[in-house]
Amino acid sequence: MPQEQRRHLQSNLVERGRAAARTGIRALFDADPDRFRAFTTALEDLTLDYSKTALSVDDRAALLAFARACRLEEKRDAMFAGERINVTERRSVLHVALRGRISDRYAADGIPVGEDVERVLAAMSDFATRIRNGTLTSSAGHMFTDVVNIGIGGSDLGPAMATLALAPYHDGPRVHFVSNVDGAHIADTLKGLNPSTTLFVVASKTFTTVETMTNAATARRFIVDALGEEAVRDHFCAVSTALDKVREFGIDENRTFGFWDWVGGRYSIWSAIGLPVMIAIGAPHFRSLLAGARSMDLHFRHAPLEENLPVILGLVGWWHRVALGYPSRAVIPYDQRLSRLPAYLQQLDMESNGKNIGLDGNPTATVTGPIVWGEPGTNGQHAFFQLLHQGTDPVPVEFLVAAQSHEPELQEHHDLLIANCLAQSEALVKGRTCEEAREQLLAAGKTPEEAAAIAPHRQFSGDRPSITLCYRKLDPNTLGKLIALYEHRVFVEAQLFGINAFDQWGVELGKELAVGLLPVVRGEAPVERSGVLTRGLARTIARLQ
Ligand code: F6P
């Protein structure tokens, strides 16, 4: 789209955003009390309510027109067709193929990938099943009781989040995750483990990431010291695209599960990176996770834009970020088992859309990806919700809630959970005027003077936006749909920002500097070797060592 047309549509939407902020959300409900109906869309049981945003019917139409002008549908189709849309790395972006069927005929750059995907899935299933039923044992012939995944970023956050989310389906060995290069992480994890019954999964797309390689070397020593060098064969497996490097580490080929360069790290949970999840919940449940994601893919590909969950979620995200200028969004799952979802989405969203250079190589015309943060409800209510209700910066909130829990015997808990979720999204819009606060105080027996003094502190502006995603129950299929929804939402927003969501050059400089600083930290090179920005701290740390 010519830059000029893009700018024109954008500035029109920014104008609309200003007007919408003045109108507010309550006024929209006053004008149409049945607004929920017009501002809800669903795929099967997964329902997205975006009625509590300041979007009018006309604003939504303008956003949809902007999406079409950004050639969203064409770009989506290019991704599904396996074109090299990751232009800076010249790669296809085909994580959707990992949850497709062979009949979906996905191809990366013209080369079919379905059979390769199926082959790796079958190998993973066989391996996971044998670990789970004890036919694949430790070096001393014991059944594995514990599995430790060693990986970081996309090789950790997805499987860690999903393993916790699907705890009710967990009937395999205990699964642990070690990611941080801080030795405390692996030390605390290994402390309770028996080397004779522990299996390590070394997960790294590149098999060069320093954190993972350092932790893997420590894990190797843990096994060798207790069981001898030969035990490494039985106690390690690997997941990577760099099969030669895995071999160098000494991990057997038939215990190595590959994936491909058209799978980005933060989009890799569906690949062999999901192995620890499969070991925890079993292959059939893992297949159900993939099937849920595939339903979302089909929906994203074929549903009209106005009913399309990832499109609507992306448009609402762009509206809040660009048209209304809100710098962050909070993800608040009223679902304790989704407590790692905000961290997972931080990588998915911020590593994808935290960019300031557009696809044309020039600075982007607008702000781009928001800061994503969050914690589960109801815990957040007793921590940071004060700021959400009365702070100076509105923060759009994304609530997630299940209609059914996995603990029918604890229904009272679930009723309270749902009531709190609904109450918070209502309170954010409703607010309370100073006059209402004063009347409440008088009714509670305060003197008129006291009521007048305290009332201003108890008023809430209201009109604060939120969306709510609700679903029947957090099962593997639903989790698959949810993750794929967020993946595609990131894609949609990237098209509206005009950026490449699939590279991450911004993480490189820090890694390079760390390599240069290591000799200084180890005391092998003089502190002067570090630059003026670091010298002072390096000296202070050395003095304290
Ligand atoms: O440093 C960022 C990053 O490259 C992420 O994109 C990736 O998920 C993570 O590091 C881990 O990379 P790998 O799987 O290659 O170890």
Residues whose N, C-alpha, C, O or C-beta is under 5 A from the ligand:
A	BS01	F6P	I152 G153 G154 S155 A203 S204 K205 T206 F207 T209 G265 R266 Q504 V507
